Structures are given as structure tokens and as C-alpha cells.
Amino acid sequence: MFEMNNTGTLPVLLALAAIVLTSILFVILKFCRNSKRVPAQTVPEDVVLLHHCGQGPHAPSLSPFILKLETFLRVTQTPYQIIRDYKMGPKGKVPWIEYSGTNMCDSQLCMEYLKIKLNLDLDDHLSVKEKAISTAFQRMVDEHTYWVMVHWRWDFDREKICFKQANWGSLALTVSAYLQRRAAWTQGVGRHNKEELLEIVRKDFSALSDFLGTKHFFFGDRPSCVDCSVFGQLSQFLWHLPGSEPNAMLKKEFLNLYEFCHRMKDHFWPDWNDNILLPTNS
């Protein structure tokens, strides 16, 4: 008969305990979200329903992907309506959209779907080479720079001021912190210390800054999809990580990225203060 000694038993028990704890925390977080749902609304068929999870204190969302997708809808002048029901999409993610009887999840897939469905030409002015560069930058900010922000937000930012300003309770903060730290560790970024992460994010910012140069948008005077992606991610460093090293880095070392964020805000979010919890004059 197979036997396991004490040395082998302990890691197994710890792993099982971690799985059970994660499952319990996920259920608690889902319950907290569900308790905030609002009744469904009736809208015209040609309007995109954007499922949202609430405003941020200094930017329209604490999620870079929600801000990315909503900015895309504004840039393309696509009629849309926000549904703040805290409901997860078909893949257990937010944001997600409903349009013409179809539910679509993942911000990038939503954008690609709407570009085809509504014949949107946001990237049509780009060459084949520029589209390749655009895809590479989009993947970098959404799949790499994002995780630096996540780890900074949930590990190094001890005060969680922006979440408290957004009325997050202690239970939601505790559950989210555990799940996000665990996700960042699994992804790999969460295994780095602060000094290493600063150098990593500096290289990401530098790549973006060098390519943007003095242009208004990443490929000239017209915005494209990658502008929405970059704006969504940088917005969290700029408006929702106040006092952090990456925040200071944007303001002091990469002024063109700082100016780019404000340009996107001014061009496509004239009602910015109406869409944040703590309006300001800046």
C-alpha cells in the first residue's frame, strides 16, 4: 500500500488548504459584487451595453481595461450605455459588452468584434508594419505593464487610498488583495522586489515614450486602438497610484506620456469630472 511520510503530507495539506481558502474568498468576493447589482435596463438594439463595475475616485474606472474599452467607444463615436451591475461576463471577466444579441468578453476581443460588426476604421490608416507595432505595444501594456500595476497596487501600496475613496469595504479589500497577489505571483511579476519592478516598468515606459516622441498619438495626428490600450494602463499609474514611484516617473522622466494621457482625457473625456467620484479642477 502507498504510504506518505510527514514530510510529504505537509505540502499536500498546505496546497489543499490554499485551494479551499481561495475558493471561499472567491465566493465571498462574488457575493459582494452580486449584492451591488442594479436592475436590468431597456436600451435600443443599436446601442452597445458596457458592463461596468463602478467609477474610480480620480479616473472613470479602477480597471484599466474598462477605461480602455470605454475610450475606444468614445473615439469611434459608438453609441453605448453603461450598466453598473458588477456582473461578471461569460468568461468570468469584466468589462464585457452586449450588442445585437451577442455577449462578448475581454476588452480587446470586444474592440475587435465591434470593429468588424460596425465597420469601424480606427486602424485603417495604419500600414502593415504599423499594425504589427501596434499589436506588439498593445500586448506589452495589457499583458506585462498591467501586471506591474497590479503588483504595485495590491502589494506595495499599503494604504489603498483610492479603493477606500471608492467605498471598498475591508472585506472586499482583503479578499481582492489575496487573490491579486496570488495572481501576480503565478504570472511571475509578483516574485520581483520593488527595485526590480521599478527598472522593469521604466523600460516599458521608455519604449512607449521613445516611440511616441513628439506625436499627438502613437501613429500621428489620428488616434488608433493602441492609444486606447496605452491610455487605459497608464491612467492607473497616473491617477490611481498617487505618490508612488511609477507615478513620479511618469511626471518627471516621461513627460510626453504624461501629456499624452491628459491629451486623451481632454479630447475624449470632456465630461471626465462627471464620471469620477472625486471631481477636481486639474
Buried (B, 14 or more C-beta within 10 A) or exposed (E): EEEEEEEEEEEEEEEEEEEEEBEEBBEBBBEBBEEEEEEEEEBEEEBBBBBBBBBBBBBBBBBBBBBBBBBBBBBBEBEBEBBBBBBBBEEEBBBBBBBEEEEBBBBBBBBBBBBEEBEBEBBEEBEEEBBEBBBEBBEBBBEBBBBBBBBBBBBBBEEBBBBEBBEBEEEBBBBBBBBBBBBBEEBEBBEBEEEEBBEBBBEBBBBBBEBBEEEBBBBEEBBBBBBBBBBBBBBBBBBBBBEBBBBEBBEEEBEBBBEBBEBBBEBBBEEBEEBBBEEEEE
